[in-house]
Amino acid sequence: MDLHVRYEGDDDPDKCTARKLARFDLAELHRSDAATPYGVVLNPHAERALSPADREVADGETLVALDCSWESAGEAMFSLPGEHRALPYLVAANPVNFGRPMQLTTVEAFAAALHILGEPKRANRVLSKFTWGETFLELNEEPLRRYSECEDSSDVVAIQQEYLDR
């Protein structure tokens, strides 16, 4: 599964996980919507949750994330073509948002999506470039396992609700 990033460039370049993924040839950055390929777009505003069933969407070849600051991550920013899916409840391990739910970096979002879509080894690989990468998997071990065992989006949402109700 190819990882693509619609890159805004509005964050600190030294802390940008998307740029680091690109440096290691683990993701490709795109500066415009038109240059970004069609695929499964990770979008926190999407109506459907990402589930293992989405592996078939876009032939399971392309995963797209938007890399921008959380201040500019409004719904209007997600005009990318593709099948938009929201990641379920997960907790950030990155140093800026450690412990905050749903405040994931681009690499955390990719790793979560890869895990849910049945590619845990690839998730480990992209996170291995970050000192805190393993912590993300440890913090989210149970939910990632449970989400990856779901049949579809409604199952993922039901499990997510259990975490939100705690």
Secondary structure as GFF3:
##gff-version 3
##sequence-region A 1 166
A	DSSP	beta_strand	2	7	.	.	.	ID=ss1
A	DSSP	alpha_helix	17	23	.	.	.	ID=ss2
A	DSSP	beta_strand	28	30	.	.	.	ID=ss3
A	DSSP	beta_strand	40	42	.	.	.	ID=ss4
A	DSSP	three_ten_helix	52	60	.	.	.	ID=ss5
A	DSSP	beta_strand	62	67	.	.	.	ID=ss6
A	DSSP	three_ten_helix	70	72	.	.	.	ID=ss7
A	DSSP	three_ten_helix	75	77	.	.	.	ID=ss8
A	DSSP	beta_strand	83	85	.	.	.	ID=ss9
A	DSSP	alpha_helix	106	116	.	.	.	ID=ss10
A	DSSP	alpha_helix	120	127	.	.	.	ID=ss11
A	DSSP	alpha_helix	133	139	.	.	.	ID=ss12
A	DSSP	alpha_helix	141	148	.	.	.	ID=ss13
A	DSSP	alpha_helix	153	165	.	.	.	ID=ss14
###
